[in-house]
């Protein structure tokens, strides 16, 4: 089974040239990350991605996503 790689997947979705550029595209990365199902990638890979791009633990990102769910629904009405 081929393991998915969140770094290259997100890189492809936002169209940046290098994986090392991802932190420069935090807003775009954030929008793509919110679309992913939580089980799409192994937890250790999500943790590495979160720390590399956003500088925080993955658990912090998931908490922020949960907080924003209600706001996203309100602003999309």
C-alpha positions, 0 to 999 in steps of 0.5 A: 500500500502506498502511503500518502504524504501530506507535504507533497499533497498540500504542496500540489494543492496550493501550487507552491514550488518547494515543500520548504515554502509551505510556511509562507503559504499558511493561509492557503495551507490552512484552507486545504487542511480544513478540507482533509478528513482527519484519518487521511494521514498518519498522526505522526505525519500530521504532527510533523506537518503541523510543527513544520508549517505552523510551528505548533502541535497538531492537537492545537490545530485540531482544537482551532478547527473545532472552534471555527466549525461553528463560525464557518457555518454562520459566515456561509449562510 
